Amino acid sequence: MTRMPALLFAVLGTLLLVSISFFMSTHQPWLALAASVVSIFFIGFGFVVKAKMRRKSQS
């Protein structure tokens, strides 16, 4: 994965994890749960993109 997409995934993933802690500290469990689900899918999407880019560069 090139630098810019990797940086984008890292920053956005970190912001999603920070938002979970923010929602937990402000006693908003439904938003914390929603942010948790979104962050899990976003991190998984990052792994999928990385694998596709790696396969593309090998062929």
C-alpha positions in Angstrom: 0.0 0.0 0.0 1.4 3.4 -0.9 1.9 6.0 1.8 -1.1 8.2 1.3 -3.8 5.5 1.5 -2.0 3.9 4.4 -1.8 7.3 6.2 -5.5 7.9 5.5 -6.5 4.5 6.8 -4.4 4.9 9.9 -5.7 8.4 10.7 -9.3 7.6 10.1 -9.1 4.4 12.1 -7.5 6.2 15.0 -10.2 8.9 14.9 -12.9 6.2 15.0 -11.3 4.6 18.0 -11.1 8.0 19.7 -14.7 8.6 19.0 -15.6 5.3 20.8 -13.9 6.5 23.9 -15.5 10.0 23.6 -19.0 8.5 23.3 -18.3 6.2 26.3 -17.2 9.1 28.4 -20.2 11.2 27.5 -22.5 8.3 28.4 -23.9 7.6 24.9 -23.7 3.9 24.6 -25.6 3.6 21.3 -23.2 6.0 19.6 -20.2 4.1 21.1 -21.7 0.8 19.8 -22.3 2.3 16.3 -18.7 3.8 16.3 -17.4 0.3 17.3 -19.2 -1.4 14.5 -18.1 1.2 11.9 -14.4 1.0 13.1 -14.4 -2.8 12.9 -15.7 -2.6 9.3 -13.3 0.2 8.4 -10.3 -1.6 9.7 -11.4 -4.8 7.9 -11.9 -2.8 4.7 -8.3 -1.5 5.1 -7.0 -5.1 5.2 -9.0 -6.0 2.1 -7.7 -3.0 0.2 -4.1 -3.8 1.2 -4.5 -7.4 0.1 -5.9 -6.4 -3.3 -3.1 -3.9 -3.9 -0.6 -6.5 -3.0 -2.1 -9.1 -5.4 -2.2 -6.4 -8.1 1.4 -5.5 -7.7 2.5 -9.2 -7.8 0.8 -10.0 -11.1 
